[in-house]
Amino acid sequence: MNENASITEKEFRKALEECRELFAKKLQDYGASWRILRPSSLTDQLLIKAMRIRSLETTGVSLVGEGIRPEFIALVNYGLVGLIQLDKGFCDHTDMSPSDALALYDGYAEETLQLMLRKNHDYGEAWRAMRVSSYTDFILTKIQRVKEIEDQGGVTLVSEGIGSNYMDIINYAVFGIIKLSE
């Protein structure tokens, strides 16, 4: 692993830890209430967060008082929730303890990190030369792809599935967190 890739992994892990800390606190407040979210509702929640980032980027105005970085954190957490929901399915009540939810979160976060490391190797740290607004546009594109796949009953001919798109959303959002931390 070259030095830049090592730095990227360290920064990525630090950003994921920040996301996890917030996720754990929300688990204490609300439990795993997100377990009731059907796939389409989760996709719409991702869309809301990404559209808010785009609005803040284009208008520069926030009437709520929160910035872009917290929305990238939310995208990471909802993306990881999406991966859990793909695995476990949705239910009508909270059926998971906070510790079980965190264990699943950690597993999917690590899997997503490993995907980023492989792609980052092949793309040669290209994400560092990108604009944060491009991450937003790519996230919105991935969300649109998920919506299309959902509308087709989850069937694709040659494309990656919903889980791969969630992982890409998470990775672009983490890059946003890193860039906005610099």
MODELLER restraints for C-alpha pairs under 7 A, 6 or more apart:
rsr = mdl.restraints
at = mdl.atoms
rsr.add(forms.Gaussian(group=physical.xy_distance, feature=features.Distance(at['CA:11:A'], at['CA:178:A']), mean=6.64, stdev=0.5))
rsr.add(forms.Gaussian(group=physical.xy_distance, feature=features.Distance(at['CA:12:A'], at['CA:174:A']), mean=6.59, stdev=0.5))
rsr.add(forms.Gaussian(group=physical.xy_distance, feature=features.Distance(at['CA:15:A'], at['CA:174:A']), mean=6.41, stdev=0.5))
rsr.add(forms.Gaussian(group=physical.xy_distance, feature=features.Distance(at['CA:15:A'], at['CA:177:A']), mean=6.61, stdev=0.5))
rsr.add(forms.Gaussian(group=physical.xy_distance, feature=features.Distance(at['CA:15:A'], at['CA:178:A']), mean=6.67, stdev=0.5))
rsr.add(forms.Gaussian(group=physical.xy_distance, feature=features.Distance(at['CA:19:A'], at['CA:73:A']), mean=5.65, stdev=0.5))
rsr.add(forms.Gaussian(group=physical.xy_distance, feature=features.Distance(at['CA:19:A'], at['CA:76:A']), mean=6.99, stdev=0.5))
rsr.add(forms.Gaussian(group=physical.xy_distance, feature=features.Distance(at['CA:19:A'], at['CA:77:A']), mean=6.55, stdev=0.5))
rsr.add(forms.Gaussian(group=physical.xy_distance, feature=features.Distance(at['CA:23:A'], at['CA:77:A']), mean=6.68, stdev=0.5))
rsr.add(forms.Gaussian(group=physical.xy_distance, feature=features.Distance(at['CA:27:A'], at['CA:98:A']), mean=5.78, stdev=0.5))
rsr.add(forms.Gaussian(group=physical.xy_distance, feature=features.Distance(at['CA:31:A'], at['CA:98:A']), mean=6.23, stdev=0.5))
rsr.add(forms.Gaussian(group=physical.xy_distance, feature=features.Distance(at['CA:32:A'], at['CA:94:A']), mean=5.69, stdev=0.5))
rsr.add(forms.Gaussian(group=physical.xy_distance, feature=features.Distance(at['CA:32:A'], at['CA:96:A']), mean=6.26, stdev=0.5))
rsr.add(forms.Gaussian(group=physical.xy_distance, feature=features.Distance(at['CA:32:A'], at['CA:98:A']), mean=6.65, stdev=0.5))
rsr.add(forms.Gaussian(group=physical.xy_distance, feature=features.Distance(at['CA:33:A'], at['CA:94:A']), mean=5.48, stdev=0.5))
rsr.add(forms.Gaussian(group=physical.xy_distance, feature=features.Distance(at['CA:35:A'], at['CA:90:A']), mean=5.49, stdev=0.5))
rsr.add(forms.Gaussian(group=physical.xy_distance, feature=features.Distance(at['CA:35:A'], at['CA:91:A']), mean=5.97, stdev=0.5))
rsr.add(forms.Gaussian(group=physical.xy_distance, feature=features.Distance(at['CA:35:A'], at['CA:93:A']), mean=6.87, stdev=0.5))
rsr.add(forms.Gaussian(group=physical.xy_distance, feature=features.Distance(at['CA:35:A'], at['CA:94:A']), mean=5.88, stdev=0.5))
rsr.add(forms.Gaussian(group=physical.xy_distance, feature=features.Distance(at['CA:36:A'], at['CA:90:A']), mean=5.34, stdev=0.5))
rsr.add(forms.Gaussian(group=physical.xy_distance, feature=features.Distance(at['CA:36:A'], at['CA:91:A']), mean=5.01, stdev=0.5))
rsr.add(forms.Gaussian(group=physical.xy_distance, feature=features.Distance(at['CA:36:A'], at['CA:92:A']), mean=5.29, stdev=0.5))
rsr.add(forms.Gaussian(group=physical.xy_distance, feature=features.Distance(at['CA:36:A'], at['CA:93:A']), mean=6.03, stdev=0.5))
rsr.add(forms.Gaussian(group=physical.xy_distance, feature=features.Distance(at['CA:37:A'], at['CA:90:A']), mean=6.02, stdev=0.5))
rsr.add(forms.Gaussian(group=physical.xy_distance, feature=features.Distance(at['CA:38:A'], at['CA:90:A']), mean=5.69, stdev=0.5))
rsr.add(forms.Gaussian(group=physical.xy_distance, feature=features.Distance(at['CA:42:A'], at['CA:82:A']), mean=6.72, stdev=0.5))
rsr.add(forms.Gaussian(group=physical.xy_distance, feature=features.Distance(at['CA:43:A'], at['CA:143:A']), mean=6.71, stdev=0.5))
rsr.add(forms.Gaussian(group=physical.xy_distance, feature=features.Distance(at['CA:43:A'], at['CA:147:A']), mean=6.96, stdev=0.5))
rsr.add(forms.Gaussian(group=physical.xy_distance, feature=features.Distance(at['CA:46:A'], at['CA:75:A']), mean=6.13, stdev=0.5))
rsr.add(forms.Gaussian(group=physical.xy_distance, feature=features.Distance(at['CA:46:A'], at['CA:78:A']), mean=6.66, stdev=0.5))
rsr.add(forms.Gaussian(group=physical.xy_distance, feature=features.Distance(at['CA:47:A'], at['CA:140:A']), mean=6.91, stdev=0.5))
rsr.add(forms.Gaussian(group=physical.xy_distance, feature=features.Distance(at['CA:47:A'], at['CA:143:A']), mean=6.49, stdev=0.5))
rsr.add(forms.Gaussian(group=physical.xy_distance, feature=features.Distance(at['CA:49:A'], at['CA:71:A']), mean=5.82, stdev=0.5))
rsr.add(forms.Gaussian(group=physical.xy_distance, feature=features.Distance(at['CA:49:A'], at['CA:75:A']), mean=6.63, stdev=0.5))
rsr.add(forms.Gaussian(group=physical.xy_distance, feature=features.Distance(at['CA:50:A'], at['CA:136:A']), mean=6.46, stdev=0.5))
rsr.add(forms.Gaussian(group=physical.xy_distance, feature=features.Distance(at['CA:50:A'], at['CA:139:A']), mean=6.98, stdev=0.5))
rsr.add(forms.Gaussian(group=physical.xy_distance, feature=features.Distance(at['CA:50:A'], at['CA:140:A']), mean=6.31, stdev=0.5))
rsr.add(forms.Gaussian(group=physical.xy_distance, feature=features.Distance(at['CA:53:A'], at['CA:68:A']), mean=5.45, stdev=0.5))
rsr.add(forms.Gaussian(group=physical.xy_distance, feature=features.Distance(at['CA:53:A'], at['CA:71:A']), mean=6.61, stdev=0.5))
rsr.add(forms.Gaussian(group=physical.xy_distance, feature=features.Distance(at['CA:54:A'], at['CA:136:A']), mean=6.49, stdev=0.5))
rsr.add(forms.Gaussian(group=physical.xy_distance, feature=features.Distance(at['CA:56:A'], at['CA:62:A']), mean=6.40, stdev=0.5))
rsr.add(forms.Gaussian(group=physical.xy_distance, feature=features.Distance(at['CA:56:A'], at['CA:68:A']), mean=6.87, stdev=0.5))
rsr.add(forms.Gaussian(group=physical.xy_distance, feature=features.Distance(at['CA:69:A'], at['CA:177:A']), mean=5.83, stdev=0.5))
rsr.add(forms.Gaussian(group=physical.xy_distance, feature=features.Distance(at['CA:69:A'], at['CA:180:A']), mean=6.64, stdev=0.5))
rsr.add(forms.Gaussian(group=physical.xy_distance, feature=features.Distance(at['CA:72:A'], at['CA:173:A']), mean=4.98, stdev=0.5))
rsr.add(forms.Gaussian(group=physical.xy_distance, feature=features.Distance(at['CA:72:A'], at['CA:176:A']), mean=6.59, stdev=0.5))
rsr.add(forms.Gaussian(group=physical.xy_distance, feature=features.Distance(at['CA:72:A'], at['CA:177:A']), mean=6.29, stdev=0.5))
rsr.add(forms.Gaussian(group=physical.xy_distance, feature=features.Distance(at['CA:75:A'], at['CA:170:A']), mean=6.52, stdev=0.5))
rsr.add(forms.Gaussian(group=physical.xy_distance, feature=features.Distance(at['CA:75:A'], at['CA:173:A']), mean=6.35, stdev=0.5))
rsr.add(forms.Gaussian(group=physical.xy_distance, feature=features.Distance(at['CA:76:A'], at['CA:170:A']), mean=4.68, stdev=0.5))
rsr.add(forms.Gaussian(group=physical.xy_distance, feature=features.Distance(at['CA:76:A'], at['CA:173:A']), mean=6.08, stdev=0.5))
rsr.add(forms.Gaussian(group=physical.xy_distance, feature=features.Distance(at['CA:76:A'], at['CA:174:A']), mean=6.87, stdev=0.5))
rsr.add(forms.Gaussian(group=physical.xy_distance, feature=features.Distance(at['CA:79:A'], at['CA:166:A']), mean=5.36, stdev=0.5))
rsr.add(forms.Gaussian(group=physical.xy_distance, feature=features.Distance(at['CA:79:A'], at['CA:169:A']), mean=6.78, stdev=0.5))
rsr.add(forms.Gaussian(group=physical.xy_distance, feature=features.Distance(at['CA:79:A'], at['CA:170:A']), mean=5.76, stdev=0.5))
rsr.add(forms.Gaussian(group=physical.xy_distance, feature=features.Distance(at['CA:80:A'], at['CA:105:A']), mean=6.18, stdev=0.5))
rsr.add(forms.Gaussian(group=physical.xy_distance, feature=features.Distance(at['CA:80:A'], at['CA:108:A']), mean=6.50, stdev=0.5))
rsr.add(forms.Gaussian(group=physical.xy_distance, feature=features.Distance(at['CA:80:A'], at['CA:109:A']), mean=6.85, stdev=0.5))
rsr.add(forms.Gaussian(group=physical.xy_distance, feature=features.Distance(at['CA:82:A'], at['CA:166:A']), mean=6.90, stdev=0.5))
rsr.add(forms.Gaussian(group=physical.xy_distance, feature=features.Distance(at['CA:83:A'], at['CA:108:A']), mean=6.93, stdev=0.5))
rsr.add(forms.Gaussian(group=physical.xy_distance, feature=features.Distance(at['CA:83:A'], at['CA:163:A']), mean=6.06, stdev=0.5))
rsr.add(forms.Gaussian(group=physical.xy_distance, feature=features.Distance(at['CA:83:A'], at['CA:166:A']), mean=6.90, stdev=0.5))
rsr.add(forms.Gaussian(group=physical.xy_distance, feature=features.Distance(at['CA:84:A'], at['CA:104:A']), mean=6.67, stdev=0.5))
rsr.add(forms.Gaussian(group=physical.xy_distance, feature=features.Distance(at['CA:112:A'], at['CA:167:A']), mean=5.59, stdev=0.5))
rsr.add(forms.Gaussian(group=physical.xy_distance, feature=features.Distance(at['CA:116:A'], at['CA:171:A']), mean=6.55, stdev=0.5))
rsr.add(forms.Gaussian(group=physical.xy_distance, feature=features.Distance(at['CA:132:A'], at['CA:176:A']), mean=5.72, stdev=0.5))
rsr.add(forms.Gaussian(group=physical.xy_distance, feature=features.Distance(at['CA:135:A'], at['CA:172:A']), mean=5.42, stdev=0.5))
rsr.add(forms.Gaussian(group=physical.xy_distance, feature=features.Distance(at['CA:135:A'], at['CA:173:A']), mean=6.96, stdev=0.5))
rsr.add(forms.Gaussian(group=physical.xy_distance, feature=features.Distance(at['CA:135:A'], at['CA:176:A']), mean=6.71, stdev=0.5))
rsr.add(forms.Gaussian(group=physical.xy_distance, feature=features.Distance(at['CA:139:A'], at['CA:169:A']), mean=5.20, stdev=0.5))
rsr.add(forms.Gaussian(group=physical.xy_distance, feature=features.Distance(at['CA:139:A'], at['CA:172:A']), mean=6.78, stdev=0.5))
rsr.add(forms.Gaussian(group=physical.xy_distance, feature=features.Distance(at['CA:142:A'], at['CA:165:A']), mean=5.70, stdev=0.5))
rsr.add(forms.Gaussian(group=physical.xy_distance, feature=features.Distance(at['CA:142:A'], at['CA:169:A']), mean=6.64, stdev=0.5))
rsr.add(forms.Gaussian(group=physical.xy_distance, feature=features.Distance(at['CA:146:A'], at['CA:162:A']), mean=5.58, stdev=0.5))
rsr.add(forms.Gaussian(group=physical.xy_distance, feature=features.Distance(at['CA:146:A'], at['CA:165:A']), mean=6.82, stdev=0.5))
rsr.add(forms.Gaussian(group=physical.xy_distance, feature=features.Distance(at['CA:149:A'], at['CA:155:A']), mean=6.34, stdev=0.5))
rsr.add(forms.Gaussian(group=physical.xy_distance, feature=features.Distance(at['CA:149:A'], at['CA:156:A']), mean=6.75, stdev=0.5))
